[in-house]
Amino acid sequence: QVQLVESGGGLVQPGGSLRLSCAASASIFRLNTMGWYRQAPGKQRSLVATITRGGTTNYSDSVKGRFTISRDNAKNTVFLQTNNLKVEDTAVYYCNTDPFIDLAWGQGTQVTVSS
């Protein structure tokens, strides 16, 4: 069973924007804080943004002011609006709960920022 499906990644120039989406199983979405994670080549996966069931958000220092996490509770969907993208944002982006459920990882969506 695939519980989390990410989409919306792509190739953009520095300064560009992408809107990432995560379709979640209702059983996961309705009960948990959700987060976006990313993993760059040669790096460990790290948490970049979270949103609680009530809508409280938190961001890592590296993306604060540039990324916005949101959720549509009616559609069991989490979004990550990524603005002013930098080369160092290049990574595979994943959604999951926070704390994460290891068996729930999806395929991720690739974000590549390059000139």
QUIQUI-V277146 format. One record per backbone hydrogen bond with DSSP energy under -1.0 kcal/mol. CO is the residue of the C=O (numbers start at 1). NH is the residue of the N-H. E is the energy in kcal/mol with one decimal. If there is no record, write none. Layout:
# QUIQUI-V277146
co nh e
CO NH E
CO NH E
This chain:
# QUIQUI-V277146
co nh e
3 25 -1.6
5 23 -2.6
7 21 -2.6
10 112 -2.7
12 114 -2.3
13 16 -2.3
16 85 -2.5
18 82 -3.2
20 80 -2.2
21 7 -2.2
22 78 -2.2
23 5 -1.9
25 29 -2.7
26 30 -2.4
33 98 -2.0
34 51 -2.7
35 96 -2.0
36 48 -2.8
36 49 -1.4
37 94 -2.8
38 46 -2.6
39 92 -2.3
40 43 -2.3
46 38 -2.3
48 60 -2.3
49 36 -2.4
50 58 -1.8
51 34 -2.5
52 55 -1.4
56 52 -2.2
58 50 -2.3
60 63 -1.3
60 64 -1.6
63 66 -2.4
63 67 -2.0
66 83 -1.8
68 81 -3.0
70 79 -2.8
72 77 -1.6
76 24 -2.7
77 72 -2.9
78 22 -2.0
79 70 -1.8
80 20 -2.8
81 68 -2.2
82 18 -1.9
85 15 -3.2
86 89 -2.1
87 90 -1.8
91 111 -2.7
92 39 -2.0
93 109 -2.1
94 37 -3.5
96 35 -3.3
101 104 -1.8
109 93 -2.8
111 91 -1.9
112 12 -2.7
